[in-house]
Structure formats: C-alpha cells, structure tokens
Amino acid sequence: MNQKEMNNFAAKLLANYLVYAPIKKAKEVIIEKINLAGQIDWTGAMPINTFKRVLLPPREVMFNVEGQEYKERLTSIRETILFGVNILDLQAITLLDHVFEKDVYYQKRRQDIFTVGLTGGIENDFRKYRVFHQAYEENVLEHVMFDVFIEKQKNGNFILFSGSEKGRTLLESCNIVEYENIEFAGLVPEKGVDNKIVQNRLAVENSEKHNLWKELAQTCLACGKCSIVCPTCFCFDEQDEATLEGVEKARRWSSCFYSDFSKTAGGKKDLDALAKKLYFWYTHKFVRVPEELSYYGCVSCMRCYKVCPVGINVARNLQALSSKESRK
Amino acid sequence: MLREPQHDICFDKLIISMKNKLRIGIISLTSCEGCCCAVLDWPTEFLSLKEKVDIVNFHLFEESEHSSDERFDAVFIEGSPLTKENIKAVRQLRKNAKIIIAFGSCAHIGGVYHLKQYQDKNKIFNSIYHGQEGIENFDVQSLSALIKVNFVLPGCPISAKEFFQFIYQLAIGKSPSVFNNPVCYECQIRGYECLLQKGEVCLGPMTGGGCEAVCLKSKQGCWGCRGLIDDAEVGNLMKKLRDKYSDKEIVKYLEVFGVKEIIN
C-alpha cells in the first residue's frame, strides 16, 4: 500500500469516526483530534502528549445521586480511532486495558475506541524512541494489544496487520483485504518475561535506603508533571461534588507527588517525605506492575524527562540504582 | 502577621447546625471588588442559587441598608480589613456569622497592596498623597490576623466554580473539599508551555491549583496568588530559580501576593 492509498484509508476513517492522531505543530509532534488525513505525522516521532486522555479522561463523572435516586452516567461516546499509536504507547494502552479490565466506566468507553498502531519501520528506527529498558523483539506485535497496525517500510510503502476482530471489521469496512493477521499471544513472550523487566525490578526493589532518593529529593519540585504526562500513570482520586441538583461522584487523574494522594482519614500520610514519594513512583512502575502483570509499568517513552523542570532522568536513575558500587 | 488559616475541625459541627435555608452574606472590605465580580461572571448559576440559599447581603446585587446585628450562616469576606470601619465591621460579622470564609487573595494572604509592607510605607504614602492630611496610612493585614477564619477560597480573583461548588456543598451539609494539587497539575493537563523549563519564573509547583492555570494559558508565570499547597517543595523551587535569578529578583515575585511571608 502506498502513501496515497494510506491517505485514502485515513480519510475513510475520518468520514465515520472521531480520529486522534499525531500531528506536527511548531517543532513538536502532538496528539490531537484531526479533521484531515494530510495532518497526520508519519515519522513515528514520539509525541509530547499521550492518548491517555481519550481512554481515561482527566476528569469523569461516574454517577449522580439526586435525592434518593442513583443514576449511572455510562454515556456512550462517538466511535473513536486512535491513529498512529507508536509501539510504546500501544504497550501503555495494553497496560491500561489490563488494569481497568473490570472497570465499567473504562470498558464502556473502550468498546468504542479502536487503536491503529504505526511504526516507521520498527527495527531500524526503533532507537529513535530512546528505549532504555526494552529488549525489542521482532514478535513484539504478538504481545501487545491493537486493532490495526501499520508498518511503514523503508521504501515508503505500508504493510497492514490486524490484531483483533474489531480491527478486521474496521479494515474490511474500508475495503482493505490485504493484511496479515496477528494473534495476541498474551503479555509474556514464550521465552519468559523480558529480561529488562527483571533487571529493573531487581534494581528498584528494596532500594529504599539508597542515596539516590535523598539526592533526588533535593531537586524534585513535586509538581507531578511526570505523572500527568506518563502514558502508564493511572492512579486517580475520587471525590463527591455537590451540584445544584444533588451530588455527583467524579474521579480525576492523580499523582503520588501530591499531598492528598496518601492522606487517610484523620490526616495521616504514608508518603510524608519527598524521598518516599519518589521511591513510591519507581516502585509502582518497576516492581508492583511487573509483579502483578509480568508487564512493563514503564514503557520508556521518556516523556517524564522531557517535561521535568529540573531534568530528572528516569533512565539515568535506573542505571544508578543497578550499578553495584552505588548500592548501600 | 500573615498566616494561612487551617481547615477547621469544628466546621462539620457548624454545618450540621444549619438546618434551614442558609443565609449568606458576601461582604467587601478594602479591595478592587474583583472577587464579587467574579461571582457574577456566572449569572445563571448565581440566579439559580436562590433555590438553595438566601443571599441576604451582597452589595453588587442589592442596595438595601443592613443593620449591624443581622445574623448569617456563612459570610464571604472579600478584601482586607484596613480602615477602622472595616475592622469594626469584621469583628461584628464574626459575632453574627457561624462561618467566615476568607474570599480571595486579599482576605487570605494580604493581597497585592500588601506590597506596601515591604517598603518604607511613609515614603510611599508621601509620594502618592504628597503629605495631605486626614488620610490614614494603615498596615495591611489579612483577615486571619484579626478574626478566626473557618475556610479559605483563594485566588486573585476567586474561582467562580469553586464558589458555587462551596455553596452547593454547604447546602447539602457536606464539609467542603480543598483542592490540594499544584497549578502544574492543571497546566500540564491542558498542555500549556512550561515556563520553568523555558527559564522564566513560575511559582506553579508550590501554589495551589483550582485556577485552571489561567495565567499559564497566556504564558504568564504563576505568582502564587492562591497560596501554598500542603507539602510544597519551596526550597527546591527556590534552588531551581536561583540557577538563573538572584535572590533580589526572586523576592520581587514572592512579594506580589505576600507569598514571601507564608513560606518563611
């Protein structure tokens, strides 16, 4: 399939669906709702923001209580395509899909969201993603969830893959019959969990007394920008909000860097020092998620480093934790 | 002199004691009246408040005279108690109201004209009034320096959204919630450019959000009008700013809304 045919495919999707895709704006690539197929950025560059807000809105109302009446707010959304999702962001979405597997609000919305992955010739250009902790294998697509995947080849042409029934229906509704089927083979590859996951877990686990946390606590501003921009940070706060009619239960994105995150009734906080918050953030990503799902809690997109006002670098910190000399 | 009023434990008891339709006053002291205007920025919500509460004293809305022994369930006080009349009125309001809410930056942490306190106030006075007589040169103080304040709705001006949310919560007898995420939370969600990364001064990381990062939307750094969040990393932010700015320059930003005093 050449670029022209690919643009036709995108245009067909645009006619029937709400489409979010990476576009070039000023010097950056940013994910936005698009109107024209020509807007799409095909370079495979890492966008500065994520698709997280489509799957998990920054704030959503779950239900209302009016008088004695309880009303679910499971409103349907318009069918939406996440177009041009790079492999790391697909992994992040795969993680969200697992974490929110039993969450009705997430799943209701997820039904109507299609993921169309994209890579600019994965193997060669993969270094561009600055992957710092993944051993990239050719069969990566078998262990990530997607509906359609587009591989851009060196000659500029495209190959299509389908990864689900939803994806096959989507392709065929656009009169595309030339595609390869990929069967999802579970999160964990046959040869076992990615060794990098194991290494990072060993580095972070029980590192509570490591000097790194004290050092980072001397610079970190606890602004929480890293959590907001992170494609895998999924913690949320729930709150009751009064309205003119009654009360609504809403949830919004949260961050373990904020004071209220670990606050319990009576005002006690488990994370009462910045060093603890930092350690908590790393433990969740590199210890607890791998423990529960044998999967990446961090997809190494480096967005947290890019938005950090004081330049805290997750890759460098993992190195520091795993180097033997620094371990105490 | 300036201090942040703490969320009051007695608050819940006060709310429970408010069974009937609430009587609410919105009072202006010395101020620009911007917070009162901000309430009227949401006219539909304001008019429909009458279903929930009685707004019995709000001078932007009605002109009737009020006696000084009028009772309230809650009073929102905007501005700073500067003149003798202000101070007298505030003390009277404290006696007459169950809940006092510091309404906006002036009542909360002293407001913009608190700048005067950092200079020679007589010199400033003379340069403006040229030694005219009969004008008093008051010390600027926040509300909590004078009376017990039960709650704070911060900001310059306040957020109308938070104001209505607060009243709705009072009306159903729920203890109001405090938004304790920094400005950076709302700024990053909205995808605004980070001014700290650009090397400009921004107090966003230590300042309470709820303002929807409205200043950052216009690429104006945060100067902290909403006061500090809990666990604010003030020291680290100052360290970051000192990379590029002298203490003298940084202090200028900290003085605008009186943040200088609450971080010390």
Contacts between the chains, C-beta under 8 A, distances in Angstrom:
chain1	res1	chain2	res2	distance
A	30	B	191	7.5
A	48	B	191	7.8
A	49	B	191	5.9
A	53	B	189	7.9
A	58	B	189	4.9
A	218	B	236	6.8
A	218	B	239	7.7
A	219	B	236	5.9
A	219	B	239	7.1
A	219	B	240	7.5
A	220	B	233	6.7
A	220	B	236	6.3
A	221	B	184	7.9
A	221	B	196	7.9
A	221	B	205	4.0
A	221	B	206	7.7
A	221	B	233	5.2
A	221	B	236	5.4
A	221	B	237	5.4
A	221	B	240	6.6
A	222	B	182	7.6
A	222	B	205	6.6
A	222	B	231	6.8
A	222	B	232	7.7
A	222	B	233	4.6
A	222	B	236	7.8
A	223	B	182	5.8
A	223	B	184	3.7
A	223	B	185	7.9
A	223	B	188	7.8
A	223	B	204	6.8
A	223	B	205	3.9
A	224	B	181	7.1
A	224	B	182	6.9
A	224	B	184	6.2
A	224	B	185	5.8
A	224	B	188	7.6
A	225	B	184	5.4
A	225	B	187	8.0
A	225	B	188	4.5
A	225	B	194	7.1
A	228	B	184	8.0
A	228	B	185	6.5
A	228	B	188	4.2
A	228	B	189	5.7
A	229	B	188	6.2
A	239	B	177	6.1
A	240	B	174	6.9
A	240	B	177	8.0
A	241	B	165	6.5
A	242	B	165	6.5
A	242	B	168	3.5
A	242	B	169	4.4
A	242	B	171	7.2
A	242	B	172	5.4
A	242	B	174	6.0
A	243	B	168	6.0
A	244	B	45	7.6
A	244	B	48	6.0
A	244	B	51	7.0
A	244	B	52	6.9
A	244	B	168	6.3
A	246	B	172	7.8
A	247	B	172	6.7
A	247	B	174	7.7
A	253	B	185	7.9
A	253	B	189	7.0
A	254	B	181	7.9
A	255	B	181	7.5
A	255	B	185	7.1
A	258	B	180	6.5
A	258	B	181	5.1
A	258	B	182	7.4
A	258	B	185	7.3
A	258	B	229	7.7
A	258	B	231	7.8
A	259	B	180	5.1
A	259	B	229	6.3
A	259	B	230	3.8
A	259	B	231	4.2
A	260	B	180	4.7
A	260	B	181	7.5
A	260	B	230	7.6
A	274	B	231	7.9
A	274	B	233	6.3
A	307	B	188	6.7
A	307	B	194	6.5
A	307	B	197	7.5
A	309	B	194	6.1
A	309	B	196	3.8
A	309	B	197	5.3
A	309	B	205	7.3
A	309	B	240	6.5
A	310	B	236	7.4
A	310	B	240	5.7
